[in-house]
């Protein structure tokens, strides 16, 4: 299978399926059920859990690889992953992080799998006229995550490091589940799961 990563970049090499071990995942933070992953996003595929290097292409390439092989669960371990553009979670693929409930009585200040969203603030000219509320200039796209039909996003925290509580900046939607009316979404809008995303 082909991947969108740059083979000349040693930080972001193409995904080799043999580097991604499937199986039962022992998460750092407890889960409600047993997590079985078909693929694991790690440093071998170019992801950087420190948040220093952009992991967008590495994450996308593993999600696409999973989709090309019929779908399944992709595990993104505890860490901070810098994302600079939209991640598309293909149909029949689940992206599952290691989530630490910030409202749980055992919360220790660590959030588990954190998406560090370094994306442009919302701008009216990026608005999608089909999906956006035409009266809301901040109903902008592209969303950080775009979900396919029967896809899932579970157990991640999304953090906008440039956000300032004293001077709030609007950003595009964090998660988009295209409606039936969306361009190209006529077969791709149903049975999407978004759970434990903070």
Residue pairs with C-beta under 8 A, 6 or more apart in sequence:
1 17
1 64
1 65
1 68
1 69
3 14
3 15
3 61
3 64
3 65
4 57
4 60
4 61
4 64
5 12
5 13
5 14
5 15
5 46
5 57
5 58
5 61
6 12
6 57
7 13
7 14
9 46
11 46
11 48
11 53
12 46
12 54
12 57
12 58
13 45
13 46
14 61
15 45
15 46
15 58
15 61
15 62
15 65
16 44
16 45
17 39
17 65
19 42
19 44
19 45
20 39
20 40
20 41
20 42
20 44
20 45
20 62
20 65
21 40
22 36
22 37
22 38
22 39
22 40
23 36
23 37
24 34
24 35
24 36
25 35
25 36
25 37
25 40
25 75
27 35
27 78
27 98
28 77
28 78
28 98
28 100
28 112
29 78
29 98
29 99
29 100
29 101
29 112
31 155
35 73
35 75
35 96
36 73
37 72
37 73
37 74
37 75
37 96
38 66
38 69
38 72
38 73
38 74
39 62
39 65
39 66
39 72
39 73
39 74
39 75
40 74
40 75
40 77
41 47
41 55
41 58
41 59
41 62
41 74
41 75
41 76
41 77
42 49
42 77
43 49
45 58
45 61
45 62
46 55
46 57
46 58
46 61
47 55
47 58
47 59
47 76
47 81
48 54
48 55
48 58
48 81
48 82
49 77
49 78
49 79
49 80
49 81
50 79
50 80
51 79
51 80
51 81
51 82
51 114
51 116
52 82
53 82
54 82
54 83
54 84
55 81
55 82
55 83
56 82
56 83
56 84
56 85
56 87
59 76
59 81
59 83
59 87
59 95
60 87
60 88
62 74
63 74
63 87
63 88
63 89
63 90
63 93
63 95
64 90
66 72
66 73
66 74
66 90
66 93
67 90
67 91
67 92
67 93
67 148
70 92
71 90
71 91
71 92
71 93
71 150
72 92
72 93
72 94
73 93
73 94
73 96
74 93
74 94
74 95
74 96
75 96
75 97
75 98
76 95
76 96
76 97
76 98
76 113
76 156
77 97
77 98
77 113
78 97
78 98
78 110
78 112
78 113
79 113
79 114
80 114
80 116
80 159
81 113
81 114
81 115
81 116
82 116
82 118
83 115
83 116
83 117
83 118
83 119
83 144
84 118
84 119
85 119
85 142
86 142
86 143
86 144
86 145
86 146
87 95
87 144
87 145
87 146
88 145
88 146
88 148
89 95
89 145
89 146
89 147
89 148
89 151
89 152
89 153
90 148
90 151
91 148
91 149
91 150
91 151
91 188
92 148
92 149
92 150
92 151
93 148
93 151
93 152
94 151
94 152
94 153
94 154
94 193
95 145
95 152
95 153
95 154
95 156
96 152
96 154
96 155
97 112
97 113
97 154
97 155
97 156
97 157
98 112
98 113
98 155
99 111
99 112
99 113
99 154
99 155
99 156
99 157
99 196
99 198
100 107
100 108
100 110
100 111
100 112
101 107
101 196
102 111
102 157
102 198
111 157
111 159
111 198
112 155
112 156
112 157
113 155
113 156
113 157
114 156
114 157
114 158
114 159
115 144
115 156
115 157
115 158
115 159
116 159
116 161
117 144
117 158
117 159
117 160
117 161
117 171
117 174
118 161
118 162
119 144
119 160
119 171
119 172
120 126
121 162
121 169
121 170
121 171
122 137
122 138
122 140
122 169
122 170
122 171
122 172
123 140
124 137
124 140
126 140
126 141
126 142
126 172
127 137
127 139
127 140
127 141
128 140
128 141
128 182
128 183
130 181
130 182
130 183
131 139
131 141
131 176
131 178
131 179
131 181
131 182
132 139
132 140
132 141
133 139
138 170
139 173
140 170
140 172
140 173
141 172
141 173
141 176
142 172
142 176
143 172
143 173
143 174
143 175
143 176
144 158
144 171
144 172
144 173
144 174
144 175
145 153
145 174
145 175
145 176
146 176
146 178
147 153
147 175
147 176
147 177
147 178
147 192
147 194
148 188
148 192
149 187
149 188
149 189
149 190
149 191
149 192
150 190
150 191
150 192
151 192
151 193
152 192
152 193
152 194
152 195
153 175
153 193
153 194
153 195
153 197
154 193
154 194
154 195
154 196
154 197
155 195
155 196
155 197
156 196
156 197
156 198
157 197
157 198
158 174
158 197
158 198
160 169
160 171
162 169
163 169
163 171
174 197
175 194
175 197
177 189
177 192
177 194
178 184
178 185
178 188
178 189
179 185
179 189
180 186
180 189
182 189
